[in-house]
Amino acid sequence: MENSQKKSTERLAYLDKIEEKSPLSLLEIETLVKYAIEEPDLSANGYFIKPCIKAIGVKIISQKVLNYYQNGTFIEKVGALKLWYWIREATEKVNIEKTTWTKVENAIKNNKDEYEYRLKNLLPDLKNCTNPIINFYFRWALSPEHFLPYYKDKPETIEELYYSLKEKNDNKNIAILKEICPSINFDALKMFFIFIVKDSFSISKRGILLSKDPSSLSKTIKVQTGDKIKLISPDKSEINTTVKGITFNESQDLLIGDNLSHKKIPFGTEVFLVKEKIILFLDIDGVLITTPSWKKDEILNDGYSKFNPACVQNLNSLLKSQDFEIWISSSRRQTKTERELNQIFKKRGINQEIAGFLPISKKKISRKIEIETFIQEKKNYKFSNFG
C-alpha cells in the first residue's frame, strides 16, 4: 500500500513538471501513457492521458493503449481497459471565441472513429474471455448499456467481484485483484454489495434503490450502519437484513449487507428502511407533575394537575431524538381513558400522542412484574424508562 502510494506520488510529480509544456516530446507522451496504464486510481489515470490526447489525438493514443492490452502483462492489460474510459476528445464546455464548431465536429468524428477501432479489436475478446477480472474491467472500455447480454449476471462492483472470487476459492485471481486495487483492504471486507441510495423506489439494472421517506424533507433516506432493512420481493417473500457498512463507488453511496447478491433480490423488489420503535414507559407523578408531596397540585381549568413546563420540554426533546412510543405506566392510567389522557397531554404541550397503557394485571402484582410481562410480549421492541 505504501509503495503504491509512493509510486503514485512520483507519477503525479512528473505530470506536474510537464503538464503545461507544449509541445510534448514523443518520449514524454510514451511516459505519460505508461504512467496512466500503471496508475491504479480510476480517476488519476485520466490526468495522465488527457495531455497526450490533446497533443496527438485519440486515434494514436488508442493504438498505444491497445498495444499494452495485447502485449503487456496481466496488470497492464487491466490498466489499458480502465484507461479507455478516458480516451475521448473534449466536445463539451466549448468557448466559442477560441474553438470553432468545425473543431467540435472533428472531435465528435474522431471519438466515433476511435470507438469503432476499439470495438473491432476488443469485441472478440469480450465474447470469448473467461477470466473474471478481465471480464469485469471490460465495462470501462465498452459501455455496458451497449452489450447487456455479455454483462448479465456478472459482478458490477469491485466488492462483488471479490466475493465472487472468494466463493470459488480463486486465490490466484484474488491476489491479482489486490495488486490491481492496493487501496482496498479486501481482508477487512465481510460484507456484500446490495444497494445504491437514490431518490427512487424500485430495482434498477445497477441494484436496489432505497426510496425517499414521504415524511422526510431530504432527497434520500439517511441510512447508517446498524439500520435494519426489509426487502419485499414481487412474490411477497421478505428478507430482513442490516446495513453492515457504507462505501463509495462511481459517485454513488453503496450500502453493504451480509450474504445477499443481485440474484437473490429480483427486479420489482421493494426496499424499506425499518425504523425500530422504542417503547418509553412514562410515569407521571414525580416526572411531569413535580409538586412536592406536602403541597397540593395546581389544577388547570380542565380539572387536571399542571405539568412542570421544564419537564414537558425535556420530554419533547427526548421524543424528538428517537422513534418512541409512549406507554403510560403511572397508576393514573386507572383513572383516565387513553383518549382523555391524550387530550390532557396535548393541552400541556406534549408533542406526541400516547400509544397505550401498560396493561393492568387482574392479579395483585408489582409494577415491575407488569413491565416484565409486557416486555416478553413485545420482543421486537426496544425499551426505555422515563421516570
Secondary structure as the mmCIF struct_conf table of DSSP 4:
data_model
#
loop_
_struct_conf.conf_type_id
_struct_conf.id
_struct_conf.beg_label_comp_id
_struct_conf.beg_label_asym_id
_struct_conf.beg_label_seq_id
_struct_conf.end_label_comp_id
_struct_conf.end_label_asym_id
_struct_conf.end_label_seq_id
HELX_RH_AL_P HELX_RH_AL_P1 GLU A 2 ILE A 18
TURN_TY1_P TURN_TY1_P1 GLU A 19 GLU A 20
BEND BEND1 SER A 22 PRO A 23
HELX_LH_PP_P HELX_LH_PP_P1 LEU A 24 SER A 25
HELX_RH_AL_P HELX_RH_AL_P2 LEU A 26 GLU A 38
TURN_TY1_P TURN_TY1_P2 LEU A 42 SER A 43
HELX_RH_AL_P HELX_RH_AL_P3 ALA A 44 ILE A 56
HELX_RH_AL_P HELX_RH_AL_P4 VAL A 58 ASN A 71
BEND BEND2 GLY A 72 GLY A 72
HELX_RH_AL_P HELX_RH_AL_P5 PHE A 74 LEU A 83
HELX_RH_3T_P HELX_RH_3T_P1 TRP A 84 TRP A 86
BEND BEND3 GLU A 92 LYS A 93
TURN_TY1_P TURN_TY1_P3 ILE A 96 LYS A 98
HELX_RH_AL_P HELX_RH_AL_P6 TRP A 101 ASN A 128
HELX_RH_AL_P HELX_RH_AL_P7 PRO A 132 ALA A 141
BEND BEND4 LEU A 142 LEU A 142
HELX_RH_3T_P HELX_RH_3T_P2 PRO A 144 HIS A 146
HELX_RH_AL_P HELX_RH_AL_P8 LEU A 148 TYR A 151
TURN_TY1_P TURN_TY1_P4 LYS A 152 ASP A 153
BEND BEND5 LYS A 154 LYS A 154
BEND BEND6 THR A 157 THR A 157
HELX_RH_AL_P HELX_RH_AL_P9 ILE A 158 GLU A 167
TURN_TY1_P TURN_TY1_P5 LYS A 168 ASN A 169
HELX_RH_AL_P HELX_RH_AL_P10 ASN A 171 ILE A 180
TURN_TY1_P TURN_TY1_P6 PRO A 182 SER A 183
BEND BEND7 ILE A 184 ILE A 184
HELX_RH_3T_P HELX_RH_3T_P3 PHE A 186 ALA A 188
STRN STRN1 PHE A 192 VAL A 197
BEND BEND8 ASP A 199 ASP A 199
BEND BEND9 SER A 202 SER A 202
STRN STRN2 ILE A 203 SER A 204
TURN_TY1_P TURN_TY1_P7 LYS A 205 ARG A 206
STRN STRN3 GLY A 207 LEU A 210
HELX_LH_PP_P HELX_LH_PP_P2 SER A 211 ASP A 213
TURN_TY1_P TURN_TY1_P8 PRO A 214 SER A 215
BEND BEND10 LEU A 217 THR A 220
TURN_TY1_P TURN_TY1_P9 THR A 225 GLY A 226
STRN STRN4 LYS A 228 ILE A 232
TURN_TY1_P TURN_TY1_P10 PRO A 234 ASP A 235
STRN STRN5 GLU A 238 THR A 242
STRN STRN6 GLY A 245 ASN A 249
TURN_TY1_P TURN_TY1_P11 GLU A 250 SER A 251
STRN STRN7 GLN A 252 GLY A 257
TURN_TY1_P TURN_TY1_P12 ASP A 258 ASN A 259
HELX_RH_3T_P HELX_RH_3T_P4 HIS A 262 LYS A 264
BEND BEND11 ILE A 265 ILE A 265
TURN_TY1_P TURN_TY1_P13 PHE A 267 GLY A 268
STRN STRN8 GLU A 270 VAL A 274
STRN STRN9 ILE A 278 LEU A 282
STRN STRN10 ASP A 285 ASP A 285
TURN_TY1_P TURN_TY1_P14 GLY A 286 LEU A 288
STRN STRN11 ILE A 289 ILE A 289
TURN_TY1_P TURN_TY1_P15 SER A 293 TRP A 294
BEND BEND12 LYS A 295 LYS A 295
HELX_LH_PP_P HELX_LH_PP_P3 LYS A 296 GLU A 298
STRN STRN12 ILE A 299 ILE A 299
TURN_TY1_P TURN_TY1_P16 ASN A 301 ASP A 302
BEND BEND13 GLY A 303 TYR A 304
STRN STRN13 SER A 305 SER A 305
HELX_LH_PP_P HELX_LH_PP_P4 LYS A 306 ASN A 308
HELX_RH_AL_P HELX_RH_AL_P11 PRO A 309 SER A 321
BEND BEND14 GLN A 322 GLN A 322
STRN STRN14 PHE A 324 ILE A 328
BEND BEND15 SER A 330 SER A 330
HELX_RH_3T_P HELX_RH_3T_P5 SER A 331 GLN A 334
TURN_TY1_P TURN_TY1_P17 THR A 335 THR A 335
BEND BEND16 LYS A 336 LYS A 336
HELX_RH_AL_P HELX_RH_AL_P12 GLU A 338 LYS A 347
TURN_TY1_P TURN_TY1_P18 ARG A 348 GLY A 349
BEND BEND17 GLN A 352 GLN A 352
STRN STRN15 ILE A 354 PHE A 357
HELX_LH_PP_P HELX_LH_PP_P5 LEU A 358 SER A 361
BEND BEND18 LYS A 362 LYS A 363
HELX_RH_AL_P HELX_RH_AL_P13 ARG A 367 GLU A 377
TURN_TY1_P TURN_TY1_P19 LYS A 379 ASN A 380
BEND BEND19 TYR A 381 TYR A 381
STRN STRN16 LYS A 382 PHE A 386
#
